[in-house]
Amino acid sequence: MSTTTNTTRATVSATGALIGTGVVATAAASAATMAVAAAGNAAGVSLDIGAAPIPVAGFGVLTAVFSLIGVVIAALLSRFARRPRRTFVRTTVVLTVLSLAPDVIVDAGPATKALLMLTHLVAAAIVIPAVARRLPA
């Protein structure tokens, strides 16, 4: 077996572990954001934006979509960035902060806006560290 073959297998194995960890973290974050939304709603916080309510499951779906985009970013950075972990953490922290901007300007009450922001932060707190641990420093 050649060095190239061993390196390729190690890269594929590391990428598989990264993706597996990312999928598990995504599922955990989706469940957590749905739980936060449901708890907020049960405590009397409206889930209405404008005149339309956000279903609790919608929190989980959007969390899954954007978390998986983060996993793809991590996989690309692991291949192309000089310092994948550092670049991933910096990138995802900036993206998390930017994700709060729509919550500030959305047509909703202050408690709803705070709940929306909280779900973003909960998802980031679960996914970012889990995925970052799988990236080379």
C-alpha positions as CSV (number, residue, x, y, z in Angstrom):
1,M,0.0,0.0,0.0
2,S,1.4,3.4,-0.9
3,T,1.6,6.5,1.2
4,T,-0.9,8.2,-1.0
5,T,-3.4,5.4,-0.4
6,N,-3.0,5.6,3.3
7,T,-3.3,9.4,3.3
8,T,-6.5,9.2,1.2
9,R,-8.0,6.6,3.5
10,A,-7.1,8.7,6.6
11,T,-8.7,11.8,4.9
12,V,-11.9,9.9,4.0
13,S,-12.1,8.5,7.5
14,A,-11.6,11.9,9.1
15,T,-14.2,13.4,6.7
16,G,-16.6,10.6,7.6
17,A,-16.1,11.2,11.3
18,L,-16.7,14.9,10.8
19,I,-19.9,14.4,8.9
20,G,-21.1,11.8,11.3
21,T,-20.5,14.1,14.3
22,G,-22.1,17.0,12.3
23,V,-25.2,14.9,11.7
24,V,-25.5,13.9,15.3
25,A,-25.0,17.5,16.5
26,T,-27.5,18.7,13.9
27,A,-30.1,16.3,15.3
28,A,-29.4,17.4,18.8
29,A,-29.6,21.1,17.9
30,S,-32.9,20.5,16.0
31,A,-34.4,18.8,19.0
32,A,-33.1,21.5,21.3
33,T,-34.4,24.4,19.3
34,M,-37.8,22.7,19.1
35,A,-37.8,22.2,22.9
36,V,-36.8,25.9,23.4
37,A,-39.6,27.0,21.1
38,A,-42.2,24.7,22.7
39,A,-41.1,25.8,26.2
40,G,-41.3,29.5,25.2
41,N,-44.7,29.0,23.6
42,A,-45.9,27.1,26.7
43,A,-44.7,30.0,28.8
44,G,-46.8,32.4,26.8
45,V,-44.3,33.6,24.2
46,S,-46.0,34.0,20.8
47,L,-44.5,32.2,17.9
48,D,-46.2,34.5,15.4
49,I,-44.2,36.5,12.9
50,G,-46.5,39.1,11.3
51,A,-49.8,37.3,11.1
52,A,-48.4,33.8,10.6
53,P,-47.4,31.4,13.4
54,I,-44.1,29.5,13.2
55,P,-44.8,25.8,13.8
56,V,-42.5,24.3,16.5
57,A,-41.3,21.7,13.9
58,G,-40.2,24.6,11.7
59,F,-37.6,25.5,14.2
60,G,-36.1,22.0,13.9
61,V,-36.2,22.0,10.1
62,L,-34.5,25.3,9.7
63,T,-31.9,24.3,12.4
64,A,-31.2,21.1,10.5
65,V,-30.8,22.9,7.1
66,F,-28.5,25.6,8.4
67,S,-26.5,23.2,10.6
68,L,-25.9,20.9,7.7
69,I,-24.7,23.8,5.6
70,G,-22.3,24.4,8.5
71,V,-21.1,20.8,8.3
72,V,-20.5,21.2,4.5
73,I,-18.5,24.4,5.3
74,A,-16.5,22.4,7.9
75,A,-15.8,19.6,5.4
76,L,-14.6,22.1,2.8
77,L,-12.4,23.9,5.3
78,S,-10.9,20.7,6.5
79,R,-9.7,20.1,3.0
80,F,-8.7,23.6,1.9
81,A,-8.0,25.8,4.9
82,R,-4.6,26.1,6.5
83,R,-6.2,26.1,10.0
84,P,-9.6,24.5,9.6
85,R,-10.7,24.5,13.2
86,R,-9.9,28.2,13.8
87,T,-11.3,29.2,10.4
88,F,-14.5,27.2,11.1
89,V,-15.1,28.7,14.5
90,R,-14.5,32.2,13.4
91,T,-16.7,31.8,10.3
92,T,-19.6,30.2,12.2
93,V,-19.5,32.7,15.1
94,V,-19.8,35.5,12.5
95,L,-22.6,33.7,10.7
96,T,-24.4,33.1,14.0
97,V,-24.1,36.8,14.9
98,L,-25.4,37.7,11.4
99,S,-28.3,35.2,11.8
100,L,-29.6,37.4,14.7
101,A,-30.1,40.4,12.5
102,P,-33.4,39.2,10.9
103,D,-34.7,38.4,14.4
104,V,-34.2,42.0,15.4
105,I,-36.1,43.5,12.5
106,V,-38.9,40.9,12.1
107,D,-42.5,41.9,12.7
108,A,-42.9,40.3,16.2
109,G,-43.0,41.2,19.8
110,P,-39.9,41.6,21.9
111,A,-40.4,38.2,23.7
112,T,-40.8,36.5,20.3
113,K,-37.6,38.2,19.0
114,A,-35.7,37.1,22.1
115,L,-36.9,33.5,21.7
116,L,-35.9,33.4,18.1
117,M,-32.4,34.7,19.0
118,L,-32.2,32.2,21.8
119,T,-32.9,29.3,19.4
120,H,-30.0,30.5,17.1
121,L,-27.6,30.6,20.1
122,V,-28.7,27.2,21.4
123,A,-28.1,25.6,18.0
124,A,-24.7,27.3,17.6
125,A,-23.7,26.3,21.1
126,I,-24.4,22.6,20.2
127,V,-23.1,22.4,16.6
128,I,-20.1,24.6,16.5
129,P,-18.1,23.0,19.3
130,A,-19.0,19.4,18.3
131,V,-17.9,20.0,14.7
132,A,-14.9,22.1,15.6
133,R,-13.5,19.2,17.8
134,R,-13.4,17.0,14.6
135,L,-11.3,19.5,12.7
136,P,-7.6,19.7,12.6
137,A,-6.2,22.6,14.6
